[in-house]
């Protein structure tokens, strides 16, 4: 059986982990959105990859 203090510690850990995952997901979605807009404006995909850190595969998916 866990104590109330341990339970609160576990809850705080998972809350922090969830916030971190949400932040990372939002950051990735933002990069993809910017890359898609740049592609639509005719910006060179290599420049987009260099600026965003996206992979060639990720850029290719955005072209579709």
Secondary structure as UniProt FT lines:
FT   HELIX           4..40
FT   TURN            41..42
FT   HELIX           45..52
FT   HELIX           56..63
//
